[in-house]
Amino acid sequence: MPLPALYGEKCESILKTMFRNFVAILLEPLSYVLFSIALLLRTIIEKQVKVKVLFIYYLLAALGFGYASWLVFKNENNNWIYNLLYLPGVVAICYYFHETFYSRRNKAIVNFFITLNIIYFVVRMIVFGKLVILDSFGYSLLSISVSFLSFVYFYQLLRHVNEFKVWANFDFWLISSYLLYFLGSFFIFLLYSNLTYNILDTYTYEQRSLLSVLWGVHNVLLFLSSVITLVGSLWVAYHNR
């Protein structure tokens, strides 16, 4: 093969590898940074406790998942970071919904889901102590919980329609982004968990590539969700000046 053609193929291969690593590894912490920026803007303007709690979680997640990405490049286990950040995510997100809902019934639904997730976490992580294996089922439980709460929010929104434009409300942007991410990631987490347990004994290069692609799709959903939240934060700040 002529040298220029060989050089071109090598460059193309390097670029593809860099792109795959960015999507599968680096896009996740970047998304949490965007979430943090969006929520920081809201804390400066609104100073609501629910927004501050969510901001603290996303800032913690940005740092945690940034460290998790670094561990990937060192070829070290980072599943324990995901498992430890599961509970703070449950508490922060469910608390946001609790403070957003009006009725006692809707707040009771939030209490049910947060209790269910906490009980699962205690049994899974503390009783059985499984920190080194990614708890995909736990994240599936969180995803279906947030998806259900998002539908409850939109039902509440329809029941209290007024002249106030919904796109001038940050809750609308954030929870819309949640529905996009968590509803899509629910199926990804279920499939990821099933694939992980089925290939633990072999874990070939092709199987690792399949998991990377699947997690890359998850990261794309997360990134789109963070962009929607950031755009919404800027939009609301601009129109509520």
C-alpha positions in Angstrom: 0.0 0.0 0.0 1.4 3.5 -0.9 2.6 5.4 2.2 0.2 8.4 1.9 -2.8 6.0 1.8 -1.4 4.1 4.8 -0.8 7.4 6.7 -4.4 8.5 5.9 -5.9 5.3 7.2 -3.9 5.7 10.5 -5.0 9.3 10.9 -8.6 8.2 10.3 -8.3 5.4 12.8 -6.8 7.8 15.5 -9.6 10.3 14.9 -12.3 7.6 15.2 -10.7 6.4 18.5 -10.6 9.9 19.9 -14.2 10.5 19.0 -15.3 7.2 20.5 -13.4 8.0 23.7 -14.9 11.5 23.9 -18.4 10.2 23.5 -18.1 7.1 25.7 -15.9 8.7 28.5 -15.6 12.5 28.4 -19.1 13.5 27.3 -20.5 12.4 30.6 -18.6 14.7 33.0 -19.0 17.5 30.5 -22.7 17.1 30.7 -22.7 17.4 34.4 -20.6 20.6 34.1 -23.3 22.1 31.9 -26.0 21.1 34.3 -23.9 22.7 37.1 -23.6 26.0 35.1 -27.3 26.1 34.4 -28.3 25.5 38.0 -25.6 28.0 39.2 -27.3 30.7 37.1 -30.7 29.8 38.7 -29.3 29.9 42.2 -27.9 33.4 41.5 -31.3 34.6 40.2 -33.9 32.7 42.2 -32.1 31.6 45.4 -34.5 28.7 45.9 -33.4 25.9 48.2 -34.5 23.2 45.7 -32.3 24.7 43.1 -29.3 25.0 45.5 -29.7 21.3 46.5 -29.7 20.2 42.9 -26.8 22.4 42.1 -24.7 20.9 44.9 -25.5 17.4 43.6 -24.6 18.2 40.0 -21.4 19.9 41.1 -20.5 16.8 43.1 -21.4 14.6 40.2 -19.3 16.6 37.8 -16.3 16.1 40.1 -17.1 12.5 40.7 -17.6 11.5 37.1 -14.6 13.5 36.0 -12.5 11.4 38.3 -14.3 8.3 37.0 -13.3 9.2 33.5 -9.7 9.6 34.6 -9.8 6.1 36.2 -11.0 4.7 32.8 -7.8 6.0 31.1 -5.8 4.4 33.9 -7.7 1.1 33.3 -9.0 1.1 36.9 -12.5 0.2 38.3 -14.8 3.3 38.6 -18.1 1.5 39.3 -18.0 2.5 43.0 -18.2 6.2 42.0 -21.4 5.6 40.1 -22.8 3.5 43.0 -22.0 6.1 45.6 -23.5 9.0 43.6 -26.7 7.1 43.1 -28.2 8.0 46.5 -27.4 11.7 46.3 -29.0 11.8 42.9 -32.1 10.2 44.2 -32.4 12.6 47.2 -31.6 15.8 45.2 -33.9 15.1 42.2 -36.8 13.8 44.3 -36.5 16.8 46.6 -36.8 19.1 43.6 -40.0 17.4 42.5 -41.4 17.4 46.0 -40.9 21.2 46.2 -42.3 21.7 42.7 -45.6 19.8 43.2 -48.6 21.5 44.7 -50.9 18.7 46.0 -50.3 16.4 48.9 -51.0 13.4 46.6 -48.2 14.4 44.3 -45.9 15.0 47.2 -46.8 11.5 48.6 -45.9 10.0 45.2 -42.4 11.6 45.5 -42.1 10.3 49.1 -43.0 6.8 47.8 -40.3 6.8 45.1 -37.6 8.3 47.3 -38.3 5.7 50.0 -38.3 2.9 47.5 -34.9 4.0 46.1 -33.3 4.5 49.5 -34.5 1.1 50.7 -33.0 -0.5 47.5 -29.7 1.4 48.0 -29.4 0.3 51.7 -30.2 -3.4 50.8 -28.0 -3.5 47.7 -25.0 -1.4 48.8 -24.8 -1.7 52.6 -26.3 -5.1 53.3 -24.7 -6.9 50.3 -21.8 -4.4 49.8 -21.7 -4.6 46.0 -19.8 -1.4 45.2 -17.4 -2.7 42.5 -20.1 -3.8 40.1 -22.2 -1.0 38.4 -25.7 -1.1 39.8 -27.5 -0.7 36.5 -30.8 -1.9 38.0 -30.6 0.8 40.7 -30.2 3.4 38.0 -33.1 1.8 36.1 -35.2 2.2 39.2 -34.1 5.9 39.5 -34.9 6.4 35.7 -38.4 5.0 35.9 -39.0 7.0 39.1 -38.0 10.3 37.6 -39.8 9.5 34.3 -43.0 8.9 36.3 -42.6 12.1 38.3 -42.0 14.0 35.1 -45.4 12.8 33.8 -47.0 13.8 37.1 -45.4 17.3 36.7 -46.8 17.7 33.1 -50.3 16.6 34.4 -50.0 19.2 37.1 -49.0 21.8 34.4 -52.0 21.0 32.3 -54.4 21.3 35.3 -53.0 24.7 36.1 -52.8 26.3 32.7 -52.8 30.1 32.8 -51.5 33.0 30.8 -48.0 32.5 32.1 -45.9 31.1 29.4 -44.5 27.6 30.2 -41.2 28.2 28.4 -40.6 31.2 30.8 -40.5 28.6 33.7 -37.2 26.9 34.5 -39.1 23.9 35.9 -40.5 23.2 32.5 -37.1 23.1 30.8 -35.4 21.0 33.5 -38.2 18.4 33.8 -38.5 18.2 30.0 -34.8 17.4 29.8 -35.3 14.9 32.6 -38.0 13.1 30.7 -35.8 12.9 27.6 -32.8 11.5 29.5 -34.3 9.3 32.1 -37.0 7.7 29.8 -34.3 6.8 27.3 -31.7 5.7 29.8 -34.1 3.4 31.5 -33.9 0.9 28.7 -30.1 1.5 28.3 -29.5 0.7 32.0 -31.6 -2.5 31.8 -29.8 -3.7 28.7 -26.4 -2.6 30.1 -27.0 -4.6 33.2 -28.0 -7.7 31.3 -25.0 -7.5 29.0 -22.6 -6.9 31.8 -23.6 -10.0 33.8 -23.7 -12.2 30.7 -20.1 -11.3 29.6 -18.3 -11.2 32.9 -16.5 -14.5 32.2 -15.3 -13.6 28.7 -15.3 -9.8 28.2 -13.7 -9.8 24.8 -12.7 -6.7 22.8 -16.0 -6.9 20.7 -18.0 -7.1 23.9 -16.2 -4.1 25.4 -16.8 -2.2 22.2 -20.6 -3.0 22.4 -20.8 -1.7 25.9 -18.9 1.4 25.0 -21.3 2.1 22.1 -24.3 1.6 24.5 -22.8 3.9 27.1 -22.0 6.4 24.4 -25.8 6.5 23.5 -26.5 7.1 27.2 -24.0 10.0 27.3 -25.5 11.6 24.2 -28.9 11.6 25.9 -27.3 13.0 29.0 -25.6 15.7 26.9 -28.8 16.7 25.1 -30.5 16.9 28.4 -27.9 19.2 29.9 -27.9 21.4 26.8 -31.7 21.8 27.0 -31.4 22.7 30.7 -28.7 25.3 30.0 -30.6 26.8 27.1 -33.7 26.9 29.3 -31.8 28.6 32.1 -30.4 31.3 29.8 -33.8 31.7 28.1 -35.7 32.2 31.4 -33.0 34.6 32.7 -33.2 36.7 29.5 -37.0 36.9 29.4 -37.5 37.5 33.1 -35.1 40.4 33.3 
